[in-house]
């Protein structure tokens, strides 16, 4: 599943579930000091470096397992 497909699936969720996903992601991003700005800062997209992102992946997938099961359907 691509990132675009995941975003489209999130958009189909009820608003409460969408908010829960976004709040969780925002909290994680706020707490990370290793966030760097992409080469093109005009997009406003921020990225985690690989070493910072790796340990978070399992935690995010575990915490939101039900959501990802719905997205996979």
DSSP file (Angstrom, degrees, kcal/mol; ACC not computed):
  #  RESIDUE AA STRUCTURE BP1 BP2  ACC     N-H-->O    O-->H-N    N-H-->O    O-->H-N    TCO  KAPPA ALPHA  PHI   PSI    X-CA   Y-CA   Z-CA
    1    1 A X              0   0    0      0, 0.0     2,-0.1     0, 0.0    71,-0.0   0.000 360.0 360.0 360.0 133.9    0.0    0.0    0.0
    2    2 A X     >  -     0   0    0      1,-0.1     4,-2.2     4,-0.0     5,-0.2  -0.381 360.0-108.5 -85.9 166.5    1.4    3.4   -0.9
    3    3 A X  H  > S+     0   0    0      1,-0.2     4,-2.6     2,-0.2     5,-0.2   0.884 121.0  54.3 -60.4 -39.1    1.4    6.5    1.2
    4    4 A X  H  > S+     0   0    0      1,-0.2     4,-2.5     2,-0.2    -1,-0.2   0.911 107.9  49.1 -62.9 -41.7   -1.3    8.0   -1.0
    5    5 A X  H  > S+     0   0    0      2,-0.2     4,-2.3     1,-0.2    -1,-0.2   0.895 110.5  50.8 -64.5 -39.5   -3.5    5.0   -0.5
    6    6 A X  H  X S+     0   0    0     -4,-2.2     4,-2.6     2,-0.2    -2,-0.2   0.926 110.4  49.3 -64.0 -44.0   -3.0    5.2    3.3
    7    7 A X  H  X S+     0   0    0     -4,-2.6     4,-2.2     1,-0.2    -2,-0.2   0.918 110.6  50.5 -61.0 -43.5   -3.9    8.9    3.3
    8    8 A X  H  X S+     0   0    0     -4,-2.5     4,-0.8     1,-0.2    -1,-0.2   0.893 110.8  49.3 -62.1 -39.1   -7.0    8.1    1.2
    9    9 A X  H >X S+     0   0    0     -4,-2.3     3,-0.9     1,-0.2     4,-0.6   0.910 109.0  51.8 -66.5 -41.6   -8.0    5.4    3.7
   10   10 A X  H >< S+     0   0    0     -4,-2.6     3,-1.3     1,-0.3    -2,-0.2   0.895 104.7  57.6 -60.7 -39.2   -7.5    7.7    6.6
   11   11 A X  H 3< S+     0   0    0     -4,-2.2    -1,-0.3     1,-0.3    -2,-0.2   0.739 102.3  55.3 -64.4 -22.1   -9.7   10.3    4.9
   12   12 A X  H << S+     0   0    0     -3,-0.9    -1,-0.3    -4,-0.8    -2,-0.2   0.600  89.2  98.8 -85.8 -11.0  -12.5    7.6    4.8
   13   13 A X  S << S-     0   0    0     -3,-1.3     5,-0.0    -4,-0.6    -3,-0.0  -0.334  89.9 -89.6 -72.0 156.6  -12.4    7.1    8.6
   14   14 A X    >>  -     0   0    0      1,-0.1     4,-2.2     4,-0.1     3,-0.5  -0.304  43.8-106.7 -59.4 152.7  -14.8    8.8   10.9
   15   15 A X  H 3> S+     0   0    0      1,-0.2     4,-2.8     2,-0.2     5,-0.2   0.846 118.3  57.1 -54.6 -38.7  -13.6   12.2   12.1
   16   16 A X  H 3> S+     0   0    0      1,-0.2     4,-2.1     2,-0.2    -1,-0.2   0.921 109.6  44.6 -59.8 -44.1  -12.8   10.9   15.6
   17   17 A X  H <> S+     0   0    0     -3,-0.5     4,-2.0     2,-0.2    -1,-0.2   0.882 111.8  52.7 -69.5 -37.8  -10.5    8.2   14.3
   18   18 A X  H  X S+     0   0    0     -4,-2.2     4,-2.5     1,-0.2     5,-0.2   0.937 109.9  49.1 -60.4 -46.0   -8.9   10.7   11.9
   19   19 A X  H  X S+     0   0    0     -4,-2.8     4,-3.1     1,-0.2     5,-0.3   0.910 108.2  53.7 -60.6 -42.2   -8.2   13.1   14.8
   20   20 A X  H  X S+     0   0    0     -4,-2.1     4,-2.0     1,-0.2    -1,-0.2   0.900 110.0  47.6 -60.5 -41.1   -6.7   10.2   16.8
   21   21 A X  H  X S+     0   0    0     -4,-2.0     4,-2.2     2,-0.2    -2,-0.2   0.950 115.8  43.5 -63.8 -49.3   -4.3    9.4   14.0
   22   22 A X  H  X S+     0   0    0     -4,-2.5     4,-2.7     1,-0.2    -2,-0.2   0.883 112.5  51.7 -68.2 -38.8   -3.2   13.0   13.5
   23   23 A X  H  X S+     0   0    0     -4,-3.1     4,-2.5    -5,-0.2    -1,-0.2   0.929 110.7  49.5 -62.1 -44.5   -2.9   13.8   17.2
   24   24 A X  H  X S+     0   0    0     -4,-2.0     4,-1.9    -5,-0.3    -2,-0.2   0.926 113.1  45.8 -61.0 -45.6   -0.7   10.8   17.7
   25   25 A X  H  X S+     0   0    0     -4,-2.2     4,-2.3     1,-0.2    -1,-0.2   0.901 112.4  50.9 -65.8 -40.4    1.5   11.7   14.8
   26   26 A X  H  X S+     0   0    0     -4,-2.7     4,-2.6     1,-0.2    -2,-0.2   0.913 108.6  51.9 -63.6 -42.4    1.8   15.3   15.9
   27   27 A X  H  X S+     0   0    0     -4,-2.5     4,-1.6     1,-0.2    -1,-0.2   0.909 110.8  48.2 -60.9 -42.1    2.7   14.4   19.4
   28   28 A X  H  X S+     0   0    0     -4,-1.9     4,-0.5    -5,-0.2    -1,-0.2   0.920 112.9  47.6 -64.6 -43.1    5.5   12.2   18.1
   29   29 A X  H >< S+     0   0    0     -4,-2.3     3,-0.9     1,-0.2    -2,-0.2   0.886 108.6  54.0 -67.4 -38.4    6.8   14.8   15.8
   30   30 A X  H 3< S+     0   0    0     -4,-2.6    -1,-0.2     1,-0.2    -2,-0.2   0.868 107.8  51.4 -62.7 -36.1    6.8   17.5   18.5
   31   31 A X  H 3< S+     0   0    0     -4,-1.6     2,-0.5    -5,-0.2    -1,-0.2   0.569  92.0  91.0 -80.0  -8.6    8.8   15.4   20.8
   32   32 A X    <<  -     0   0    0     -3,-0.9     3,-0.5    -4,-0.5    20,-0.0  -0.770  47.8-175.2 -96.2 126.7   11.6   14.6   18.3
   33   33 A X  S    S+     0   0    0     -2,-0.5    -1,-0.1     1,-0.2    -4,-0.0   0.638  78.9  71.9 -87.0 -16.2   14.6   16.9   18.1
   34   34 A X        +     0   0    0     15,-0.1    15,-0.6     2,-0.1     2,-0.3   0.283  65.7 125.8 -86.9  12.7   16.0   15.1   15.1
   35   35 A X  E     -A   48   0A   0     -3,-0.5     2,-0.3    -6,-0.2    13,-0.2  -0.546  41.0-169.6 -72.3 130.6   13.3   16.4   12.7
   36   36 A X  E     -A   47   0A   0     11,-2.5    11,-2.3    -2,-0.3     2,-0.3  -0.874  22.8-112.4-120.2 156.2   15.0   18.1    9.8
   37   37 A X  E     -A   46   0A   0     -2,-0.3     9,-0.2     9,-0.2     4,-0.1  -0.667  36.2-112.4 -86.6 140.6   13.5   20.2    7.0
   38   38 A X        -     0   0    0      7,-1.4     6,-0.1    -2,-0.3    -1,-0.1  -0.206  33.4-101.8 -64.2 161.4   13.5   18.8    3.5
   39   39 A X  S    S+     0   0    0      1,-0.2     2,-1.1     2,-0.1    -1,-0.1   0.857 120.0  57.5 -54.5 -36.3   15.7   20.4    0.9
   40   40 A X    >   +     0   0    0      1,-0.2     3,-1.3     5,-0.1     5,-0.4  -0.776  67.6 176.6 -97.5  91.4   12.6   22.1   -0.5
   41   41 A X  G >   +     0   0    0     -2,-1.1     3,-0.9     1,-0.3    -1,-0.2   0.635  67.1  79.6 -72.3 -13.1   11.4   24.0    2.6
   42   42 A X  G 3  S+     0   0    0      1,-0.2    -1,-0.3    -3,-0.1    -3,-0.0   0.756  86.8  58.8 -67.1 -21.8    8.6   25.6    0.6
   43   43 A X  G <  S-     0   0    0     -3,-1.3    -1,-0.2     2,-0.1    -2,-0.2   0.740  97.8-138.0 -78.0 -22.2    6.5   22.4    0.9
   44   44 A X    <   +     0   0    0     -3,-0.9     2,-0.4    -4,-0.3    -3,-0.1   0.603  52.1 145.8  74.8  10.2    6.6   22.5    4.7
   45   45 A X        -     0   0    0     -5,-0.4    -7,-1.4    -8,-0.0     2,-0.3  -0.663  31.8-161.0 -84.0 133.4    7.2   18.8    4.8
   46   46 A X  E     -A   37   0A   0     -2,-0.4     2,-0.3    -9,-0.2    -9,-0.2  -0.878   3.2-159.4-115.3 149.8    9.4   17.6    7.7
   47   47 A X  E     -A   36   0A   0    -11,-2.3   -11,-2.5    -2,-0.3     2,-0.4  -0.939  13.7-134.1-129.0 147.7   11.2   14.3    7.9
   48   48 A X  E     -A   35   0A   0     -2,-0.3   -13,-0.1   -13,-0.2     2,-0.1  -0.774  34.7-111.6 -91.4 144.4   12.7   12.1   10.6
   49   49 A X    >>  -     0   0    0    -15,-0.6     4,-2.4    -2,-0.4     3,-0.7  -0.407  33.1-105.9 -71.5 159.3   16.2   10.8   10.0
   50   50 A X  H 3> S+     0   0    0      1,-0.3     4,-2.3     2,-0.2    -1,-0.1   0.858 117.9  52.6 -55.8 -43.1   16.3    7.0    9.5
   51   51 A X  H 3> S+     0   0    0      1,-0.2     4,-0.6     2,-0.2    -1,-0.3   0.835 113.5  43.9 -66.2 -32.7   17.8    6.3   12.9
   52   52 A X  H <> S+     0   0    0     -3,-0.7     4,-0.6     2,-0.1    -2,-0.2   0.868 115.0  48.1 -78.2 -37.8   15.1    8.2   14.7
   53   53 A X  H >X S+     0   0    0     -4,-2.4     4,-1.4     1,-0.2     3,-0.7   0.869  97.2  70.0 -72.8 -37.9   12.2    6.8   12.6
   54   54 A X  H >X S+     0   0    0     -4,-2.3     4,-0.7     1,-0.3     3,-0.6   0.892  99.9  44.4 -52.2 -51.7   13.2    3.1   12.9
   55   55 A X  H 3X S+     0   0    0     -4,-0.6     4,-0.9     1,-0.2    -1,-0.3   0.785 111.6  55.9 -67.1 -23.2   12.3    2.6   16.6
   56   56 A X  H <X S+     0   0    0     -3,-0.7     4,-2.9    -4,-0.6     5,-0.3   0.772  91.4  72.1 -77.7 -25.6    9.1    4.5   16.2
   57   57 A X  H <X S+     0   0    0     -4,-1.4     4,-2.7    -3,-0.6     5,-0.2   0.939 100.0  43.1 -57.8 -52.0    7.7    2.3   13.4
   58   58 A X  H  X S+     0   0    0     -4,-0.7     4,-2.4     1,-0.2    -1,-0.2   0.907 114.9  51.0 -62.1 -41.7    7.0   -0.7   15.6
   59   59 A X  H  X S+     0   0    0     -4,-0.9     4,-2.7     2,-0.2    -1,-0.2   0.918 112.4  45.4 -62.8 -44.1    5.6    1.5   18.3
   60   60 A X  H  X S+     0   0    0     -4,-2.9     4,-2.1     2,-0.2    -2,-0.2   0.928 114.1  48.5 -65.5 -45.5    3.2    3.3   15.9
   61   61 A X  H  < S+     0   0    0     -4,-2.7    -2,-0.2    -5,-0.3     7,-0.2   0.877 115.0  45.5 -63.2 -37.6    2.1    0.1   14.2
   62   62 A X  H >< S+     0   0    0     -4,-2.4     3,-1.2    -5,-0.2    -2,-0.2   0.928 113.2  48.9 -70.3 -45.9    1.5   -1.6   17.6
   63   63 A X  H 3< S+     0   0    0     -4,-2.7     3,-0.2     1,-0.3    -2,-0.2   0.837 122.8  32.8 -64.1 -33.7   -0.4    1.4   19.1
   64   64 A X  T 3X S+     0   0    0     -4,-2.1     4,-2.3    -5,-0.2    -1,-0.3  -0.155  76.3 133.4-116.8  37.3   -2.6    1.8   16.0
   65   65 A X  H <> S+     0   0    0     -3,-1.2     4,-2.1     1,-0.2     5,-0.2   0.886  72.2  52.3 -57.1 -43.3   -2.9   -1.9   15.0
   66   66 A X  H  > S+     0   0    0      1,-0.2     4,-2.1     2,-0.2    -1,-0.2   0.907 109.3  49.9 -61.9 -41.2   -6.7   -1.7   14.6
   67   67 A X  H  > S+     0   0    0      1,-0.2     4,-2.4     2,-0.2    -1,-0.2   0.929 110.9  48.2 -62.2 -46.3   -6.4    1.3   12.3
   68   68 A X  H  X S+     0   0    0     -4,-2.3     4,-1.7     1,-0.2    -1,-0.2   0.829 108.3  55.1 -68.4 -29.7   -3.8   -0.4   10.1
   69   69 A X  H  X S+     0   0    0     -4,-2.1     4,-0.7    -5,-0.2    -1,-0.2   0.922 109.9  47.0 -64.4 -42.5   -5.9   -3.6    9.9
   70   70 A X  H >< S+     0   0    0     -4,-2.1     3,-0.8     1,-0.2    -2,-0.2   0.909 111.6  50.8 -63.8 -41.0   -8.8   -1.4    8.6
   71   71 A X  H 3< S+     0   0    0     -4,-2.4    -1,-0.2     1,-0.2    -2,-0.2   0.839 106.0  56.0 -65.7 -32.1   -6.5    0.3    6.1
   72   72 A X  H 3<        0   0    0     -4,-1.7    -1,-0.2     1,-0.2    -2,-0.2   0.669 360.0 360.0 -75.2 -16.4   -5.2   -3.1    4.9
   73   73 A X    <<        0   0    0     -3,-0.8    -1,-0.2    -4,-0.7    -2,-0.1   0.492 360.0 360.0 -74.0 360.0   -8.7   -4.3    4.0
